Amino acid sequence: MNADVCAVVLAAGEGRRLRPLTEHLPKALCPVGNVALLDRALARVRALGFDGPHSVAVNACYLGHLVVEHVGDRAHLSVEPGDPLGTAGGLGLLRDWIGGRGVLVGNADAYLASDEEPGADIAALLDGWDGHEARLLGVPGPPDEFGTHRFAGFSLLPWDLVAPLEPEPSDLVRLAWRPAERQGRLRVVGYQGLYLDTGTPADYLRANLHAAGDGSLVAPDAEVSGALERAVIGSGAVVAGSVTRGVVWPGGVVAAGEALADGIRVGRGLTVAAH
């Protein structure tokens, strides 16, 4: 890790398209493959050397107390007052903590998977960085957002693009990436794997099923007496019915005689369809 670079994982948003799931947890804490999305992002940057409150920060806002409790002392915490400040505003509030460093910025809701280990799969963002170029992780479009690629959840920003950011609602596309693109110093680094932003129930389910592989993924303390086919069953869940291409959150229940298919179960009665 370059000592002149820090990491920020953005975890302030609600995830409105995932309602009503995000009425229970902020999007960053929603589990994928029985691991919170935020933990996946923190593990990825930790593998690159960003570990602890000096080198990695997490922002929080919507249901922010849950994010703060979940992160603990693993990272510097930035709690945004009122509504979320957006991707640029969140960095603006962290400007003093960033303190002149370049920033590896990751969206907590980005699900990335490739043949390489987490961390190694995005290391090209940092390789040979000159401290001046802005870099984006990208996968082939559509939609074509940057050349023939669309953004894939992580970027690297030099300090001079971060320094002007203010703690007010704003986004990095408008205030950092497009200006760098106009200046001819934005480079897209191709990601050789799967990227999902988990923003809809369908993509959230798709990420879970990808994490489970060809079979099912069952937490060690889950109680399963029913039938599973491509399912992810969380900690403390009870499944007496059947689950087909579905996710049961920690503590969720699928009772005998119930059939959960192509959906997410929370608690005993909430089912979110993911067609």
Secondary structure by P-SEA (a helix, b strand, c coil): ccccbbbbbbccccccccccccccccccccccccccaaaaaaaaaaaacccccccbbbbbccaaaaaaaaacccbbbbbbccccccaaaaaaaaccccccbbbbcccccbbbbcccccccccccccccccccbbbbbcccccccccccccccccccccccccccccccccccccccaaaaaaaccbbbbbbcbbbbccccaaaaaaaaaaaaccbbbbcccccccccccbbbbcccbbbcbbbccbbbcccccccccccccccccccccbbbbcc
